[in-house]
Amino acid sequence: QLQLVESGGGLVQPGGSLRLSCATSGSTLEDYATGWFRQAPGKEREAVACISSSARSTNYADSVKGRFTISRGNAKDTVYLQMNSLKPEDTAVYYCNANSPIGRAYWGQGTQVTVSS
């Protein structure tokens, strides 16, 4: 059973940076496509960034391209989301997601990111 634990959220001023981490227990992520989603109050959950199981391919939502970077640690048990040039509209709960080769989805509990002056 794959467990995902996010960390790194917090309060940051506009233009600032945060790095989110998604750590696994019980397995590594080398067989999983992983990604970050976010959900702002009153809005639907949306995909932010994803990385393939091989870590060779990444994709980003248009709203974060050029500002956010998804990566996987060398130990293949942690996925990161580096967020730069943060904007108030990036405020949301950020969730880590992992999808197994057979399509089973796993979610973390979420971490709050607030961008405000």
Backbone bond lengths (Angstrom), bond angles and torsions (degrees), N, CA, C in turn:
res aa  C-N    CA-C-N  psi(-1)  N-CA   C-N-CA  omega(-1)  CA-C   N-CA-C  phi
1 Q - - - 1.453 - - 1.527 109.00 -
2 L 1.315 114.88 121.54 1.456 119.40 -178.86 1.521 109.94 -83.46
3 Q 1.319 116.71 130.55 1.457 121.55 175.29 1.519 109.19 -117.59
4 L 1.321 115.63 136.97 1.459 122.08 -178.37 1.519 109.35 -119.48
5 V 1.324 116.54 132.62 1.457 121.21 179.79 1.524 108.76 -129.28
6 E 1.344 115.47 117.12 1.462 119.82 179.18 1.521 110.82 -89.88
7 S 1.310 115.56 153.23 1.457 122.17 173.71 1.524 108.80 -155.20
8 G 1.328 115.33 167.83 1.456 119.88 175.42 1.514 115.57 104.67
9 G 1.323 117.21 -5.06 1.456 118.93 178.56 1.523 111.48 -72.06
10 G 1.333 115.31 172.47 1.453 119.65 178.83 1.505 111.73 162.14
11 L 1.321 114.87 -166.65 1.463 122.56 179.68 1.527 108.63 -100.56
12 V 1.319 116.31 130.61 1.461 120.99 -179.54 1.520 108.65 -141.72
13 Q 1.310 116.87 150.50 1.458 121.08 178.16 1.524 110.70 -78.83
14 P 1.302 117.48 154.55 1.474 119.63 175.25 1.519 111.06 -54.09
15 G 1.333 115.28 137.10 1.454 120.88 -176.11 1.509 114.11 90.56
16 G 1.310 116.60 -9.85 1.455 121.18 -178.83 1.519 112.90 -82.61
17 S 1.333 114.59 -176.04 1.466 121.55 -176.47 1.523 110.59 -131.94
18 L 1.311 114.68 152.11 1.454 123.31 171.62 1.518 108.28 -143.80
19 R 1.326 115.90 152.64 1.462 119.87 172.10 1.522 108.33 -123.15
20 L 1.311 115.02 119.68 1.458 121.29 176.47 1.521 109.23 -91.80
21 S 1.329 115.15 145.51 1.452 121.43 176.48 1.518 109.67 -123.23
22 C 1.304 116.04 144.87 1.465 122.76 175.04 1.514 106.99 -128.46
23 A 1.310 116.09 106.61 1.457 121.35 -176.64 1.524 110.20 -102.58
24 T 1.324 115.43 143.85 1.455 120.53 -179.89 1.524 110.65 -108.25
25 S 1.313 114.60 158.45 1.458 120.69 170.96 1.514 107.44 -136.01
26 G 1.300 115.78 143.55 1.453 119.48 178.05 1.509 114.18 93.17
27 S 1.354 116.59 -14.31 1.458 119.70 -179.64 1.523 109.01 -168.05
28 T 1.312 115.98 167.37 1.463 119.29 169.64 1.521 108.41 -98.82
29 L 1.307 115.85 175.58 1.455 120.78 -175.62 1.524 112.98 -100.92
30 E 1.311 118.33 8.87 1.455 118.91 -172.70 1.520 113.32 -68.21
31 D 1.322 117.84 -16.24 1.461 120.52 177.07 1.525 112.51 -101.97
32 Y 1.324 116.69 3.77 1.458 120.55 -173.43 1.519 111.66 -117.48
33 A 1.317 116.18 135.96 1.455 120.25 164.20 1.528 107.01 -77.63
34 T 1.309 117.48 129.15 1.457 119.88 -175.57 1.523 110.79 -123.95
35 G 1.308 114.64 158.99 1.453 118.26 -178.18 1.509 112.39 -161.10
36 W 1.306 113.94 171.16 1.464 122.37 175.22 1.522 108.72 -117.55
37 F 1.315 115.05 134.64 1.447 123.37 174.97 1.521 107.60 -121.24
38 R 1.326 116.13 163.92 1.456 119.23 174.72 1.518 109.80 -144.11
39 Q 1.330 114.55 154.24 1.461 120.55 178.26 1.509 109.24 -139.33
40 A 1.311 115.28 116.89 1.458 121.66 176.73 1.533 109.05 -90.54
41 P 1.319 117.90 157.97 1.480 120.47 -179.57 1.520 111.67 -56.17
42 G 1.314 116.35 129.59 1.453 121.18 178.27 1.505 114.89 77.58
43 K 1.323 117.64 4.49 1.459 120.61 -178.94 1.523 110.53 -121.46
44 E 1.337 114.60 162.09 1.451 118.99 177.72 1.534 110.48 -78.13
45 R 1.328 114.56 157.32 1.459 119.79 175.93 1.528 108.69 -67.47
46 E 1.327 115.85 135.92 1.454 120.18 -178.45 1.523 110.34 -128.83
47 A 1.319 115.67 150.27 1.456 121.45 176.64 1.515 109.71 -75.76
48 V 1.313 115.59 138.29 1.463 121.78 -179.66 1.523 110.53 -109.17
49 A 1.328 116.40 -51.02 1.462 120.76 -176.94 1.515 108.48 -157.70
50 C 1.332 116.26 151.89 1.454 119.48 177.02 1.520 109.14 -144.55
51 I 1.323 114.27 157.66 1.463 120.97 -179.94 1.518 107.39 -137.03
52 S 1.316 116.60 138.20 1.459 120.96 -176.68 1.522 110.71 -71.34
53 S 1.327 115.91 166.82 1.467 120.70 -179.14 1.527 111.46 -62.52
54 S 1.323 116.75 -30.05 1.464 120.29 177.85 1.523 112.27 -81.95
55 A 1.327 115.59 -11.74 1.467 123.28 -177.17 1.519 112.64 68.60
56 R 1.323 116.88 13.65 1.472 120.07 -179.91 1.521 112.35 -89.60
57 S 1.335 116.48 -17.02 1.460 119.99 -175.19 1.522 110.47 -126.91
58 T 1.318 116.16 136.49 1.462 121.45 176.63 1.525 109.85 -132.24
59 N 1.315 115.94 154.32 1.456 122.00 175.94 1.514 109.31 -140.97
60 Y 1.337 115.22 149.63 1.461 120.37 -176.59 1.521 110.82 -135.03
61 A 1.311 115.24 149.55 1.459 119.79 169.80 1.525 108.65 -66.49
62 D 1.317 117.01 147.03 1.461 120.58 -178.99 1.526 111.97 -56.18
63 S 1.310 116.37 -33.39 1.462 120.85 -175.45 1.525 113.55 -69.14
64 V 1.341 117.11 -16.07 1.468 119.09 -177.47 1.521 112.96 -119.94
65 K 1.320 117.53 -3.38 1.469 120.30 -179.34 1.525 110.82 -57.54
66 G 1.327 114.39 134.22 1.466 119.70 -179.45 1.516 113.74 86.04
67 R 1.332 117.21 -11.59 1.468 120.84 -179.81 1.527 112.42 -115.38
68 F 1.327 116.89 -35.38 1.460 121.39 -177.43 1.533 109.80 -108.46
69 T 1.336 115.56 148.71 1.455 121.17 176.38 1.513 109.50 -136.46
70 I 1.331 116.38 126.43 1.458 121.61 176.08 1.523 108.22 -99.73
71 S 1.325 116.01 140.95 1.459 120.42 179.27 1.509 109.18 -152.46
72 R 1.322 115.04 166.15 1.463 120.67 178.09 1.515 108.73 -123.86
73 G 1.314 116.27 139.68 1.441 121.07 -179.65 1.518 112.53 -68.35
74 N 1.316 116.42 159.13 1.469 120.92 -178.27 1.525 112.56 -62.04
75 A 1.313 116.91 -30.01 1.458 120.86 178.62 1.523 112.15 -76.97
76 K 1.332 117.00 -5.13 1.465 124.15 176.19 1.517 113.03 61.08
77 D 1.346 116.62 23.23 1.451 118.31 177.89 1.523 112.09 -119.27
78 T 1.313 117.09 7.53 1.453 121.08 -179.99 1.530 109.68 -142.21
79 V 1.319 114.98 137.90 1.460 121.12 174.18 1.529 107.68 -117.63
80 Y 1.308 115.42 139.07 1.453 120.78 -176.23 1.528 110.59 -116.55
81 L 1.313 115.56 153.93 1.454 121.58 169.57 1.526 107.07 -130.97
82 Q 1.319 115.66 104.98 1.453 121.03 175.78 1.521 108.19 -85.44
83 M 1.314 116.25 122.43 1.467 121.89 -176.23 1.520 109.10 -117.90
84 N 1.304 116.33 115.87 1.464 122.44 179.04 1.520 110.07 -115.93
85 S 1.316 115.42 164.12 1.472 121.79 178.49 1.522 111.22 49.41
86 L 1.301 116.12 48.13 1.459 120.92 -174.97 1.523 111.65 -65.25
87 K 1.329 114.44 145.34 1.451 122.77 -179.22 1.522 109.66 -120.09
88 P 1.325 118.39 156.89 1.472 119.87 177.73 1.531 112.22 -55.02
89 E 1.316 117.56 -32.85 1.465 119.93 -179.56 1.528 113.24 -72.74
90 D 1.329 117.42 -5.18 1.466 120.44 173.30 1.532 111.38 -83.52
91 T 1.315 117.07 -5.87 1.456 120.88 178.98 1.521 110.95 -62.13
92 A 1.322 115.83 125.07 1.469 121.42 -176.67 1.524 108.95 -178.78
93 V 1.310 115.17 170.58 1.464 120.87 166.11 1.524 106.77 -88.44
94 Y 1.314 115.90 126.80 1.461 121.79 -177.76 1.535 109.07 -102.48
95 Y 1.323 114.73 131.27 1.458 122.21 -177.35 1.521 110.32 -118.59
96 C 1.312 114.78 140.26 1.455 121.74 172.85 1.527 108.65 -92.09
97 N 1.315 115.81 141.19 1.471 122.21 -179.26 1.514 109.81 -133.25
98 A 1.313 116.29 141.05 1.465 121.06 174.48 1.524 108.53 -135.07
99 N 1.334 115.83 136.58 1.457 121.29 -179.57 1.514 110.07 -119.52
100 S 1.339 115.84 125.31 1.452 120.54 -178.88 1.522 110.20 -75.20
101 P 1.331 117.75 166.40 1.470 120.31 178.29 1.527 113.61 -59.36
102 I 1.338 117.92 -23.40 1.470 120.21 178.72 1.516 111.32 -96.01
103 G 1.329 116.79 8.54 1.459 119.72 172.56 1.506 116.24 90.87
104 R 1.316 118.04 8.86 1.459 119.02 177.59 1.525 108.37 -79.42
105 A 1.325 115.48 134.58 1.467 121.08 -176.65 1.521 110.78 -105.00
106 Y 1.313 115.54 138.81 1.450 122.83 176.41 1.524 108.44 -122.83
107 W 1.338 115.51 144.33 1.463 121.32 -178.26 1.520 110.57 -130.33
108 G 1.329 114.71 147.21 1.444 119.84 170.66 1.521 110.40 -86.55
109 Q 1.324 116.19 -178.51 1.455 120.85 -175.76 1.532 112.80 -85.43
110 G 1.318 116.80 -13.50 1.455 121.40 178.37 1.518 113.14 96.41
111 T 1.329 114.81 151.96 1.459 121.39 175.73 1.529 108.53 -137.55
112 Q 1.324 116.57 135.16 1.461 121.56 -174.69 1.526 110.61 -81.66
113 V 1.319 115.20 131.24 1.461 122.55 172.06 1.518 107.76 -118.59
114 T 1.326 116.59 122.84 1.460 121.65 178.72 1.518 109.12 -123.17
115 V 1.324 115.80 123.31 1.462 121.95 179.45 1.529 107.67 -111.21
116 S 1.313 115.49 109.26 1.460 119.50 -174.99 1.519 110.06 -158.60
117 S 1.318 115.51 147.92 1.466 120.29 175.83 1.527 110.21 -93.31
